[in-house]
C-alpha cells in the first residue's frame, strides 16, 4: 500500500496527535504513537516538527475556528448566537480535549500559554465585546467586570461538558437556561420611582 501523499500525511499526523492526546493526555502521547496512528514513519514527523509539543500546537490550531461577533442589538441573541456557533462547530473530541489539557497545563507554562492563545483568549474576547456593548446600550448594569461576566456565562457550560463526557446536546439545552439566569443577575436595574421623579425633564 502506498504512503499517503504529503498533504494527506500532514493532516493524518495532526489528527493522530489530537486523537491520542484525548485518549491519554499530552504527557502520555509519543512521537512513536503518533506515527503509528497516522501510518507514517517517525522520520516524516521529525522532518516537520522538532518536538511533539510543536506538533501538537499546530494540531490545536486546526480546531481553533473563529467565532462570529453578532451585533443584533440584543445581548441574549448575541450570546446565544455565539454559543450556537461554537457548539455546532466544536467536535466532541475537541470538547473532551480542552479539560484534559487545562489540567496538564496547570504545571506546564508553555502548554498553558498555547491554550490561552489558541483556544481561550479569542473566545473570551468575543464574549467581552458583546457584553461591553450591552452595558453601553443600557441592557446590563455598569461596574461589573467583563471578565467576571464571561466566567459567569461559560463556567457552567464547561462544568456540564466535564460531568456529561461532552454530551453536546445536553450542553446546548443548558445554555439558554444559564444565560437567562446570568443575565437576570447582571441586568441594568430600572430606576426607582423616586429617582425617576428627580430626573430633569428632557
Secondary structure by P-SEA (a helix, b strand, c coil): cccccaaaaaaaaaaaaaaaaaacccccccaaaaaaaacccaaaaaaccccaaaaaaaaaaaabbbbbbcccccaaaaaaaaaaaaaaaccaaaaaaaaaaaaaacccaaaaaaaaacccaaaaaaaaaaaaaaaaaccccccccaaaaaaaacaaaaaaaaaaccaaaaaaaaaaaaaaaaaaaaccccccaaaaaacccc
